[in-house]
Amino acid sequence: MKSLVLVAVFGLTFSSAALADQPFTYSFDGSFEDATFAVESAIVGEGLVIDSVSHVGAMLNRTAADVGSEETIFKNADIFLFCSALISRQVMEKDPMNIVHCPYGIFVMETDEGVTIGHKDYPDGSMQAVENLMQQIVAEAIGN
């Protein structure tokens, strides 16, 4: 009986954690290139500097055969990594462990279903300012 209770508790914990990790996603009406330009422009338009762009899609396509796969996951996929000195200071003054969320990332991916822009769902509370910034940037990128 004790084992059954532990399995149930761990199952609920895992299910809750898995649900909390679902990203915010937004369809983009346009090409991958237009979406990446829109995201880059929206980030820079906020006065932020893009630290790097991770070309995840190209890496996965390039290394598929090396890891024994023939599956194409993305036609294209990039992640824009950046930080905001002002907002990072705010959230880390509230909780220094918020460092684990920096830098922040907005992804653009293209699959057979189309182009999607998104970002992770940050924890409620002290990270709300970051989530607000991410939603503002994405809204600008998708034209809202």
C-alpha positions as semicolon CSV with decimal commas, in nm:
position;residue;x (nm);y (nm);z (nm)
1;M;0,000;0,000;0,000
2;K;0,283;0,239;0,091
3;S;0,442;0,180;-0,252
4;L;0,113;0,255;-0,424
5;V;0,082;0,586;-0,239
6;L;0,439;0,683;-0,332
7;V;0,376;0,600;-0,697
8;A;0,059;0,809;-0,692
9;V;0,236;1,105;-0,526
10;F;0,533;1,091;-0,766
11;G;0,295;1,054;-1,060
12;L;0,100;1,363;-0,958
13;T;0,420;1,557;-0,899
14;F;0,558;1,459;-1,238
15;S;0,230;1,538;-1,413
16;S;0,213;1,882;-1,252
17;A;0,574;1,956;-1,342
18;A;0,522;1,841;-1,699
19;L;0,218;2,068;-1,736
20;A;0,404;2,367;-1,592
21;D;0,676;2,330;-1,853
22;Q;0,446;2,384;-2,151
23;P;0,563;2,684;-2,353
24;F;0,352;2,971;-2,476
25;T;0,320;2,930;-2,853
26;Y;0,184;3,161;-3,119
27;S;0,123;3,087;-3,487
28;F;0,301;3,321;-3,726
29;D;0,138;3,408;-4,054
30;G;0,443;3,424;-4,278
31;S;0,773;3,260;-4,359
32;F;1,036;3,142;-4,113
33;E;1,266;3,418;-4,237
34;D;0,997;3,681;-4,178
35;A;0,935;3,543;-3,828
36;T;1,302;3,548;-3,729
37;F;1,333;3,904;-3,861
38;A;1,022;4,006;-3,666
39;V;1,150;3,850;-3,342
40;E;1,494;4,004;-3,381
41;S;1,341;4,344;-3,455
42;A;1,105;4,320;-3,156
43;I;1,388;4,230;-2,917
44;V;1,613;4,509;-3,043
45;G;1,313;4,743;-3,043
46;E;1,289;4,693;-2,666
47;G;1,644;4,825;-2,637
48;L;1,784;4,478;-2,570
49;V;2,091;4,309;-2,715
50;I;2,070;3,956;-2,854
51;D;2,352;3,758;-2,694
52;S;2,331;3,476;-2,946
53;V;2,110;3,286;-3,182
54;S;2,108;2,910;-3,137
55;H;2,042;2,737;-3,470
56;V;1,883;2,428;-3,316
57;G;1,709;2,315;-3,634
58;A;2,028;2,326;-3,842
59;M;2,219;2,137;-3,572
60;L;1,957;1,863;-3,546
61;N;1,939;1,826;-3,924
62;R;2,319;1,821;-3,957
63;T;2,369;1,559;-3,684
64;A;2,071;1,328;-3,753
65;A;2,271;1,061;-3,934
66;D;2,549;1,079;-3,672
67;V;2,304;0,976;-3,399
68;G;2,128;0,712;-3,610
69;S;1,815;0,908;-3,700
70;E;1,646;0,980;-4,029
71;E;1,369;1,196;-3,884
72;T;1,348;1,566;-3,964
73;I;1,205;1,741;-3,659
74;F;1,208;2,099;-3,787
75;K;1,237;2,254;-4,129
76;N;1,397;2,545;-3,940
77;A;1,436;2,635;-3,574
78;D;1,626;2,914;-3,401
79;I;1,633;3,039;-3,042
80;F;1,713;3,404;-2,971
81;L;1,892;3,443;-2,636
82;F;1,901;3,780;-2,461
83;C;1,875;3,948;-2,124
84;S;1,740;4,268;-1,976
85;A;1,962;4,430;-1,714
86;L;1,665;4,614;-1,561
87;I;1,424;4,319;-1,543
88;S;1,694;4,067;-1,453
89;R;1,795;4,284;-1,159
90;Q;1,431;4,313;-1,049
91;V;1,365;3,940;-1,057
92;M;1,700;3,842;-0,903
93;E;1,662;4,095;-0,621
94;K;1,336;3,914;-0,538
95;D;1,504;3,573;-0,561
96;P;1,872;3,527;-0,652
97;M;1,792;3,174;-0,773
98;N;1,608;3,330;-1,069
99;I;1,954;3,331;-1,224
100;V;1,866;2,986;-1,362
101;H;1,627;3,150;-1,609
102;C;1,881;3,390;-1,761
103;P;1,939;3,440;-2,049
104;Y;1,582;3,446;-2,176
105;G;1,490;3,278;-2,501
106;I;1,231;3,318;-2,773
107;F;1,213;3,042;-3,030
108;V;1,099;3,040;-3,389
109;M;1,030;2,701;-3,545
110;E;0,897;2,581;-3,876
111;T;0,733;2,241;-3,918
112;D;0,493;2,097;-4,172
113;E;0,216;2,269;-3,973
114;G;0,367;2,616;-4,022
115;V;0,574;2,871;-3,834
116;T;0,548;2,910;-3,457
117;I;0,699;3,165;-3,219
118;G;0,714;3,092;-2,849
119;H;0,880;3,110;-2,512
120;K;0,883;2,911;-2,192
121;D;0,628;2,960;-1,915
122;Y;0,821;3,123;-1,633
123;P;0,733;3,051;-1,268
124;D;0,453;3,258;-1,117
125;G;0,551;3,531;-0,876
126;S;0,900;3,673;-0,897
127;M;0,944;3,591;-1,269
128;Q;0,623;3,763;-1,385
129;A;0,814;4,067;-1,514
130;V;1,014;3,842;-1,748
131;E;0,702;3,666;-1,871
132;N;0,539;4,004;-1,937
133;L;0,846;4,112;-2,136
134;M;0,842;3,791;-2,340
135;Q;0,473;3,827;-2,420
136;Q;0,524;4,190;-2,518
137;I;0,810;4,099;-2,755
138;V;0,616;3,812;-2,912
139;A;0,304;4,027;-2,952
140;E;0,513;4,283;-3,139
141;A;0,669;4,010;-3,355
142;I;0,336;3,858;-3,458
143;G;0,184;4,199;-3,520
144;N;-0,052;4,238;-3,223
